[in-house]
């Protein structure tokens, strides 16, 4: 069994799933405080709910995937506007809370990889995805690989300026 945790600007969702990608348990909570410690505490609560729903002890987990709304480099969430995070050592913080191996990545990039392996983009040669949540995320997948670009956000289509001089975005631009 595996644990997947999606951290967003307004909610945390945890899923326990088997080797075939079948969801066996789920836990979801709203984000109340946005500090890394508080958000990870919520993630632990969601994970406990998902494990309970799956009837699986944490000791049976083979690994945990953590999706965050940020570019990720060497285990650090570099900039998560929805949470107000900058340069957070998210992998190290998560490793203190979850058993077994931890993989951390950008939420939308990981979502596109899931779609490639299990969903609507299954085995597609080229796929572009928009993910709607607290903001708009985007990813581009080619031959099973995320086109990450130099900063890890090559397909981040949600931060294009579409309304010049528009509303200020959490990323610092106006009109995204």
C-alpha positions, 0 to 999 in steps of 0.5 A: 500500500502507498500513501499519496498526500495532496497539499493545496491552498485550502485543503489537504487530501490523503489517499491510501492506494494499492499497487494498481492505483485503486483507492482503498482509503481517503482523508480530507481536511481544510487548511486552517493555518498555513505554516509548514508545521500546521499544514503537515499536522493536517496531512498527518490527520488526513493520512490517519483517516485514510489508513483507518478507512483502508484498514491498513496500519502505517507499518504496511506503507511502502512509501509516501508521495507528497504533492505541494503547490510549489516548484520543488528542488532538492526536497525544498518547496521553493515558492508556494504562493497559495500557502505563503511558503518560500524555501521550505525543507518540505521533504525533511519535515515530512520525513519526520512525520511519515514512515518509509520513503518520501517523494515530494514534487509539484502537485500539478506535475504529479497529477499529470503523471498520475493521469498518464499512468492511470487516467485520461492521459493514459500512455499519451504521447503528448498531454497538456493539463489544467488543474483548477483549485485555489489557483490554476495549475498546468503541466505538459507531459511528453512521452511520459515525462513532465516538461519541467523547464529550468525552474521545475514549472515549465508547464505552469500555465496558470501564471500567464498574464491574461488581464494586463493590470488585473488583480494581484496574484499570490505569485506577485504578478497582476492579471494571472 
